Amino acid sequence: MKKTLLIAILTFSITIAFSQSGFSVYVKDMVIKMDDPNQSLYTKRGYIVNHNNHAIQLRWEKLTESLPQGASVAINDPSSHWDSMARKGVIRVKAADTAFFDLHYYPNGQSGNGTIRISLEDVKKQYKATDLTYSVKDLHFSGSQSNLQVDDPRVYPNPASDYFAVDGIDHLKEVIVINLVGQEVKRFAASAHAKYDISDLTRGLYLIRLVDKQEKVIKTIRLSKR
């Protein structure tokens, strides 16, 4: 099994490698080219290589899905059951071994483009987490798209230790951290893919207030600082 997977990786003509100190993720390309929305399934094959002489466990999580209404995504790994509703799971990779990590896109007859973001993180947090961004490109679609289903805003990781990020919403102006007695303790100018530093805050529960460019509060989310 190990030999077969390694040969498959080496035969990739174009490989994007996310190198970590303890593991690497290999995906041939991150674009799902869809020429027929009635095709039942599109698959992007990937591999996770464990560089350690001991087994590791990696947690994957679907951060955001911005897809045509009715389309869905499932992660297929050695432990999963191809459940499109599952938002997270854990993969165990044996010492100095390789495991597959596939993304399955089900258009369900829906035309249009989209994106999917997935994180991979060592359960023990010994290694830096990796974010994978897949794009769905409908080869026959043009024009604006109003049928996207977008996740609700979310704060991650949650609980958080040193920082948190915000996903699932565009056009934010500010991210405000409030303690449980209603006092503002931090205020950040929002930006795409930003990590907001809370390393100096004491442990406990906080409220994260998301404010858009029209000064409207989009959502308030509870965050646990550990």
Secondary structure, 3 states (H helix, E strand, C coil): CHHHHHHHHHCCCCCEEEECCCEEEEECCCEEEECCCCCCCEEECEEEEECCCCCEEEEEEEEEEEEECCCEEEEECCCCCCCCCCCEEEEEECCCCEEECEEEEECCCCCCCEEEEEEEEECCCCCCCEEEEEEEEECCCCCCCCCEEECCCEEECCCECCEEEEECCCCEEEEEEEECCCCEEEEEECCCCCCEECCCCCCEEEEEEEEECCCCEEEEEEEEEC
